[in-house]
């Protein structure tokens, strides 16, 4: 859908190809809405700040690397406090909800929303919605004060509880309207941001003075536009524990192999960054990079070579890296299909077993393989120092946007500057690792693993038996531009 053709989105154009993808504002559909001086002007904490407020015309560019003749490109409205606000402090009745899976830093965001509203804007009425979006109408709200949330950033998980999907937008807005809530903060991934967009649309349809702010959360770091999602730094840091353990196990025995499965169903950012940070990894497998098991240049051949060279190796695999593999064995296929959503999590075990079976059947060499899955340990830890600071900035940016009257937006850093981003931009696609980019090249250089892109020799060999392409049946192109299918025997 063209954003410029929809009243929910504002696209402003300027000279030299400048495009501002703006977010909706309360004044777009509420005529004659009142404004008030921003109370930050009299806040002692901000007395030393030379410039309290963001200039009304400040924007953040989506692309910072340009040529001298390049158009200025897409921009987003810069986040931060404004001189005029659209809510009086005593009028604000805010609520916070968390949705989706656990992620380090959720409690920190909750804490900073409550404390930021209270200490910066004097807002004392903040409610917590328990149990995710359906908690709006199926659970009681709880009162959140700075005292209640004072220490929650030291704990993992979310004090509000969470759930996925299964909500009724009409009932959510009915509850918001009946309780007099006028600021809604929704913390969650792409599903939660879609929910936030639907809530905003219904709020606007009813003409309510309600600001809906989304704070993007995904442990996978797969939300587009923003630089990274909160909790990602903690996740990569925590993944090092599993990789170190796998390395110790592998190097402590002859032909030891440590296999570590990390979170990453659609995107391999965690596996890639954890591998680069570790330097103990010999092979990293991610969903974006096709690979095959048997044959010349395949994973099993590389494992044999690495063991002969070093006597041990560590493999990191993102949970979705092998999801596209369809096994020849009919019985195994049926068993895996019956697992449904558990398919990804079981492929780490499946690949480990395939490695064991291969070396046992071929009688190549005895191996000692250890499989480590730290998924739920990683998700449940509290955020580290870096993520704590980041969560604070996200929460404050969301508060400033809601107080300034922006009605429906998500917030996040774009090229290092926090911005207000239309919901559709963070839900339209998932961010992926670009395997033709320098970062993936750095990983290949670090691990010395092959790219595993198919070659014609491998394809010819695999034609001897039926095979199925990886990655949803799509062909991958090698560097010469020819189509080669990465297959598994």
N, C-alpha and C positions, 0 to 999 in steps of 0.2 A: 504494500500500500504506500502511496506517495504521501509523506507526512504533510506536505503543503496543501493537500486536498482535504484534510481532516481538521475540524475545529479544535481538536484536542491538542494539536501540535502547532507550533509557530516557527516557521522558517523565515529568517530575515536575511536578505542578501545585501551585499555592499560592493564597494569597488574592488577590482583586482581578484575577482572570484571568491570574495569573502562570503561565507555562509554560516549563519548562527542557527543551530538547532536548539531553539529555546524550549523551556518547560512552561506548562500552563500556570496561570496565576488566578487568585481569587477574584481579582478585578475583571477578569475576562468574562465572568458570568454573574457577578454580583454588582449591580449598579450602585454608585454612590457609597461604596464601602469606606469606612472611616480609617484613618491612619493616626499613628501616635509616635512621639519621639522615642527612639530606642533607649531603653533604660541603661544600656551599657555606658552611656555618657556619664552617668553618675555612679558607676560601679568602681569602687576603690581599686579592684584588681586590675582594671584597665586604665587607671589614671596615668601610668607611665608609658602607655602606648601612644606613639606619635600620630598614627592614623587609625582611628577606631574602625572605620567603615570601608567596605569595598566600593570602588567607583561603580556607578550604575551601568556603565558601558564596558566594564572589564569582562573579558572572555578568555577562555583557554583553548588553544589550538590542539586539534587531534593529532596532527602530524608536525613534528618540529624539524625534521630533516628535509630541506627543500633545496631546489636550484634557484638561481637568481631570477629565472623566468617562470618559476612555478606559480600557480594561483595560490591565494592565501588559504583556501580550503575550508574545511569544516571546523567550527568552533562550538564550544559550550559555555553557558553562563558560569562565571566564576563563583565559587561558594564563598560565604563569609557574611558577617553582619552588615545590615543596611541602616541608613540614617532613620528611616521611617519603618515602623512595624505595623502589622495589621491585626494584632491581638494585644489587648491590655493584659498585664500579668495576672490580675485577679480573674480575668475572663477565661484564661487557658485551662482546659480540662483535657489532659493528654493521656494516651494509653500506649502501651508497648506490647508487642507480640513477637514470639520467635517461632520459626517454622523450619521444617526440613531436618536433615541429619545434624548431629553434633559437630562442633568445630571449635577449636581453641579461640577464645576471645569473645564468645557470645555474652558471657556474664560481664565482661569489661564494658562492652557496648551498652548493656542495660544500665550498669552503674553510672557511666558517663552521661547517658541521656537524662537520668534522674537528677544527678548532681549538677549537670550543666543547666538544665531548666531551672533548678532551684537557685543556684549560686549566681548565674549570669542574668537571668530574667525574672527572678523572684516568683517562679511558678511552684506552687505547693500541691497542686492536685494532679497527681500522676498515678495511673492505674496500671497493673500488670494483668495481661490476659493469659490465663493458664491453658496449656494443652494445644497450642497452635491456633490456626484461624478459626476452626470450629468452636474453640473456647469462647469466642465472642458471644455465642448464644447458648452454649451448653454447659458453661462453667461460671462460677462466681469470679468477679474481678478481685484482685488484691491491691491494697494500698501500698505504694512504693514511696519511701522517703529516703533522704540521704543516709539516715541511720540504718534503715533496713538493708540497704545495698552496700554499706560501707566496705565490707570485706569480701564480697562475692567474686571479685576479680581474682582472688587467690584460689578459686575452685574451678574445676572444669565443668562442662555441661551447661545447662541453663536452669536457673532457679524457677523459671516460668513453665518449664516442660515444653514439649514440642510434638508435632505430628506432621504428616504429609497429606496434602489434598483433602478431599472429602468435605469441602466447605460449601456453604450456600451464601452467595454474595448478598442477596436480598436480606437474609437474616442478619448478616454481619452489619450492614448499614442500618437496619432497623435497630439493632442493639446500640450502635454508635449514636444514632439519633435519640433514642429513648433515654440514654444515660447522659446526654448532653456533652459527649466527647467532641472536641473540635481540632485535635491534633492526633494523628495516628502514625506510629512509627513501627514499620514492619521489617523485621530482621530475617533474611532468608535468601535462598538461591533463586534461580531463574523461575521456579514455580511460584515462590513467594512474591517475586517482583511482578509476575503476571497477575497474581491475586491482588496486589496493591494497585495495579492499573485498573482492574475490574472494580475495585472498591472506589477508586477515584472517579471512574466513569459514572457509577451509580450516585455518588455524592453530588457530582456536577449535575446529573439529570434532575436530582431533587432540589438543586439550588441551595445546598447547605454550605455554611461557612465552616468547612472542614479541610484542613491541610493533611495530605497523605504523603508521607516520606518513606522511601525504601532505603534500607542499608544492605547492600549486596553481601551475601555470605555463601561461599563455597570453598570447601577445603581443597578442591581440585584446582583452584585458580583458573577456571575456565569461563569466567564472565568476560565478555568482550568490552572494548572501549577503555575500561579502567586499567591502571598499571598492574595491580595485583589485588587479590582479595585478602581480607584479614584472616589471620590464622595460618597463612601459608608459610611464613617464616618459622613459626613454631613447629609446624608439621615437618618441614625439611630438617630442622634441627633434631626433632625427636626421632625421625627416620634413621639418623646416624647411629642411634643406639642399636637398632636391629642390624644395620649393615656391619657395624663393628663386631657384634656378636657372631654374625655369619662368617666374617673374616677370621676371627679367632678359631671358630669351629673348623673352618676349611683348612687353615694352615697347620692345624694341630694333628692332622692325620694324613696318610698317603692318599694322593688323588682325592683330596677333600673338595667338595662342592657345596657352597652356601647359596641357597636360593631365597631371596627376600621378596615377598609380594607386597607392593605398596598401593595406596589408594590411587585411582585414576581410571575410571570406567571409560570415559570418552577422550580424555586428554592426559598426556604423560608428563605434565610439568613437575609434579612431585618427584617422580622417578628420575627425571632428567637432572633436576637441581640437587637432589640427594646424591646422585652419582657423581656429579661435578664436585660437590662439597667433600665427598668421602675420599676419593682417590684410591680406594681399595676395591673398586668395582671393575670387573673384567668385561662385563656385558650388560647393557641396559636395553630392555625391550619395552616399547610403548605402543599404544594403539595407532599412532600416526605413521609408524615406520613398519612396512610389511616385512615379514621374515618367513623362512621355511625351515623345516627341521632337517630332512634328509637330503643327501646329494652333495655334490661339489659346491662349496661355498655356503652350506647350510649351518644351522646352529650346532648340530651334533658334531659335525666335522670340526667346527671352531672350538668346541669344548675339548675334544680330544687333543687338538693342537696346543691349547692353552695348558692343559694338564701335563703334557709332555715337556713343555717349556718351564713351567713354574711349579708343578706338583700340586697346585690347588687353584681354585678360582671362585669368584663371587658373581652371582647373577642377580640383577634387580629387574623385576618384572612388574609393570603397572597392571592392575587387575583386569583391564580390558584389552590388554595387548594381544591376546590370542582368542578373543571372543569370536572372530570370524572363521576360526578353524572348524571345519566339519569333518569328523572322523570317518574313515572307511568302515570301521567296525560298527555294524548296525546296532548291536546291543548297547555299545557305549554311547552311540548317538541318542538312542531312545532314553537312556538313563540321564544324559545331560539335558535333553529337551525337557524332561520331567522336572528339572530343578528350577525352571523358570527364571526368576530374577536372581537366583543364586549362581547362575551360569558363570559370571565373571569371577566370583570369588573362588570357584572350584578349579579354574583353569591353572592357577599356580600349582596346585597339587597335581593336576593332570600332567602338566609339563614336567614336573619333578619325576613323576612315575614313568613318563615316556623316556626320560634320560636314563633312569635306572634300568628300564627294560632293554633299551638299546645296547647299553654297555654289557649287560648280562647276556643278552642273546648273541651278540657278536663276539663275546669272549675277548674283547679288546684289552681291557684292563679292569681290575677291581676298583670301584669307586665308593666313597663315603659321602652321601648327600644328606644335608640337613636343610629342612624347609622351615622358614620363619614367616609368620603372618602377624605383624604388629598393628593391624588396622584399628581395632577398637581401643587399644592402648594409646595410640596416637590421637584419635579423635577426642578422647576423654580428658586430656591434660589441660591445665590452665595455660593461658598465653604467656609467651616470654616477654622480655622488656620491649623489644622492637614492636611486637604486635600490640602491646598495651598502649604504647604511644599512638600507634596508628588508629586503634579503636577509639581513643579519645578524640582524635581529629575528625574521624568519621561522624561520631556522635554530635560533636559541636557544629560541624558543617550542616548536618541534618536539622538541628535545632534552629540555627540561623536562617535556614531556608524556609522552614515552617513559619517562624515568627515574621519573616519578610513577606509572607503571603503567597509563596509559591505553593500551588495546590496539589500537584502530583509530580513527583520526581524521585529519582534515585541519586545517590551521591557517591563520589569516589574520586581518586586522584587520576588525572590525565596528564601525562608528562610531568609528574611531580606537583601539579597544582590541583587542588580540589575543585570539583565542578558539579553543577546540577545537570543531570543527564535525563533525557526522556526515557520513560520505562521501556518503550519499544526497542531502543538501541541496545539495552542489556539483555533482552530476551529473544532477539531475532535470530541469534546463532550462538554457538559455543566457540570459545577461543581454543585454538589448537596449537600444538607445537608445530612449527614450520621446519620440516626436515631439510629444506634447502637453505635454511638460514645459518648464520654464523654460530649461533649457540649450539645447535645440534652438531655442527662440524667440530666445535670445541670438545663436545662430549666424545665423539668418535676418536679424536686425537688423544683424549685422556685415557680412554679404555683400550684403544687400539683394536677395537672390534670391527668386523666388516660391516658394510652398510646393510647387508642382507637383501639388497634390491635384486630382483630376479635377473638371471642371465640366460641367453639363448641356449647355452650348453645345459643348464639345469632344467630349462623348460623341455628340451628335447629328451633328456633322461626321464623326466617325470611323465612324459607322454606314454611311456610303457605301461603305466597303470592309471586308472581314473583318478583325477585330482580335482580339487575345488579351490578357487582363488580365495585369498585372504581379503579382509576389509570389505565385507558386504558384497563380495563377488566382483569388485571393480579391479581393472587392471592398473598397474603402476607403471610409470614411465621411467626408464633409466636416463642417464645423463646424455645419451645420444638421441633421445626423443622417441626411441622405438618402444612399442608396447610389449612388456614382458609380464607374465603372470607369476606371482609368488605363490607357490603351492606347497602342500604338505602331502606326503605319501601316506 
